[in-house]
Amino acid sequence: MLAFIWAEDANGLIGANGQLPWHLPDDMHYFKETTMGNTIISGSKTFRSYNRPLPGRENIVVSHQTDFPTGVKVIPSIEQLCDLIAQNPDKQYIVTGGANLFAQLRSKVDRLYRTKIEAEFSGDTYMPAIDYSLFELSKSVVGVVDGKNKYPHTFEVFDRK
Ligand SMILES: NC(=O)c1ccc[n+]([C@@H]2O[C@H](COP(=O)([O-])OP(=O)(O)OC[C@H]3O[C@@H](n4cnc5c(N)ncnc54)[C@H](OP(=O)(O)O)[C@@H]3O)[C@@H](O)[C@H]2O)c1
């Protein structure tokens, strides 16, 4: 099965200059917890923002390039990626972005892990439109706001109907 995980602001913004527009450790913790033990799939720009394979997870990067660190599986096309996912129906593949990859895979995604941040930031990359009428909200948990996590945020899980 194919899932997406991302955080967006009140305007659907997800990125700024190749990085996240905000600092929200609670969401980074959620990301780690949700993706741990699964296979993560990233576009090359998102992978370069990590700068290393993320431990405890199988790392796949979709790219026409080959210069990635050891421990990363590089897949050069969406078709090859979809073949791999189809061959392993019991596995959860989690796409970690970015916008480019989300846009190409949104018609195939089964589950959405969306963190909604109730604040507005500046940036250059927005989440592609998703038809939420095709999904149902399975879970919604309000995140903690404190000295380190200044923005109200909610962790939502949607499953395809
Ligand atoms: N808020 C969040 O949760 C979140 C999550 C993820 C990312 N982001 C942000 O989003 C931004 C990056 O997103 P982005 O949309 O610009 O880039 P991206 O999706 O991370 O990467 C795009 C790159 O992936 C490769 N690629 C994409 N489709 C391909 C295909 N079909 N075949 C082969 N290669 C393919 C290409 O790289 P090559 O040139 O290497 O072939 C392409 O330039 C950053 O600011 C990042 O921090 C935010």
The ligand as a MOL file (V3000), in Angstrom:
LIG
                    3D

  0  0  0     0  0            999 V3000
M  V30 BEGIN CTAB
M  V30 COUNTS 48 52 0 0 0
M  V30 BEGIN ATOM
M  V30 1 N 6.3200 19.9850 4.5410 0
M  V30 2 C 6.5980 18.7410 4.2150 0
M  V30 3 O 6.0920 17.8030 4.8110 0
M  V30 4 C 7.5410 18.4540 3.0950 0
M  V30 5 C 7.7350 17.1320 2.6660 0
M  V30 6 C 8.6280 16.9050 1.6290 0
M  V30 7 C 9.2780 17.9510 1.0220 0
M  V30 8 N 9.0510 19.2160 1.4570 0 CHG=1
M  V30 9 C 9.6980 20.3560 0.8050 0
M  V30 10 O 9.3730 20.3360 -0.5860 0
M  V30 11 C 10.4810 20.8520 -1.3280 0
M  V30 12 C 10.9580 19.8460 -2.3500 0
M  V30 13 O 9.8880 19.4460 -3.1890 0
M  V30 14 P 9.9950 19.4520 -4.7810 0
M  V30 15 O 8.6410 19.1890 -5.3160 0
M  V30 16 O 10.6870 20.7010 -5.2050 0 CHG=-1
M  V30 17 O 11.0040 18.2540 -5.1160 0
M  V30 18 P 10.9860 16.6450 -4.8710 0
M  V30 19 O 9.6580 16.0720 -5.2440 0
M  V30 20 O 11.5350 16.3370 -3.5310 0
M  V30 21 O 12.1030 16.1790 -5.9210 0
M  V30 22 C 11.8910 16.4090 -7.2930 0
M  V30 23 C 12.9960 15.6910 -8.0420 0
M  V30 24 O 12.8240 14.2720 -7.9500 0
M  V30 25 C 13.2200 13.6490 -9.1750 0
M  V30 26 N 12.0400 13.0880 -9.8200 0
M  V30 27 C 10.7380 13.4620 -9.6440 0
M  V30 28 N 9.9410 12.7190 -10.4380 0
M  V30 29 C 10.7420 11.8520 -11.1110 0
M  V30 30 C 10.4850 10.8350 -12.0510 0
M  V30 31 N 9.2330 10.5550 -12.4830 0
M  V30 32 N 11.5410 10.1250 -12.5450 0
M  V30 33 C 12.7980 10.3820 -12.1090 0
M  V30 34 N 13.1110 11.3610 -11.2050 0
M  V30 35 C 12.0770 12.0800 -10.7200 0
M  V30 36 C 13.8090 14.7590 -10.0390 0
M  V30 37 O 15.1670 14.8880 -9.6310 0
M  V30 38 P 16.4830 14.5550 -10.5170 0
M  V30 39 O 16.8460 15.8330 -11.1640 0
M  V30 40 O 17.4690 14.1290 -9.4830 0
M  V30 41 O 16.1180 13.4980 -11.5170 0
M  V30 42 C 13.0330 15.9740 -9.5400 0
M  V30 43 O 13.6860 17.1960 -9.8140 0
M  V30 44 C 11.5500 21.1920 -0.2790 0
M  V30 45 O 11.4010 22.5410 0.1190 0
M  V30 46 C 11.2050 20.2760 0.8670 0
M  V30 47 O 11.6950 20.7370 2.1180 0
M  V30 48 C 8.2070 19.4730 2.4740 0
M  V30 END ATOM
M  V30 BEGIN BOND
M  V30 1 1 1 2
M  V30 2 2 2 3
M  V30 3 1 2 4
M  V30 4 1 4 5
M  V30 5 2 4 48
M  V30 6 2 5 6
M  V30 7 1 6 7
M  V30 8 2 7 8
M  V30 9 1 8 9
M  V30 10 1 8 48
M  V30 11 1 9 10
M  V30 12 1 9 46
M  V30 13 1 10 11
M  V30 14 1 11 12
M  V30 15 1 11 44
M  V30 16 1 12 13
M  V30 17 1 13 14
M  V30 18 2 14 15
M  V30 19 1 14 16
M  V30 20 1 14 17
M  V30 21 1 17 18
M  V30 22 2 18 19
M  V30 23 1 18 20
M  V30 24 1 18 21
M  V30 25 1 21 22
M  V30 26 1 22 23
M  V30 27 1 23 24
M  V30 28 1 23 42
M  V30 29 1 24 25
M  V30 30 1 25 26
M  V30 31 1 25 36
M  V30 32 1 26 27
M  V30 33 1 26 35
M  V30 34 2 27 28
M  V30 35 1 28 29
M  V30 36 1 29 30
M  V30 37 2 29 35
M  V30 38 1 30 31
M  V30 39 2 30 32
M  V30 40 1 32 33
M  V30 41 2 33 34
M  V30 42 1 34 35
M  V30 43 1 36 37
M  V30 44 1 36 42
M  V30 45 1 37 38
M  V30 46 2 38 39
M  V30 47 1 38 40
M  V30 48 1 38 41
M  V30 49 1 42 43
M  V30 50 1 44 45
M  V30 51 1 44 46
M  V30 52 1 46 47
M  V30 END BOND
M  V30 END CTAB
M  END
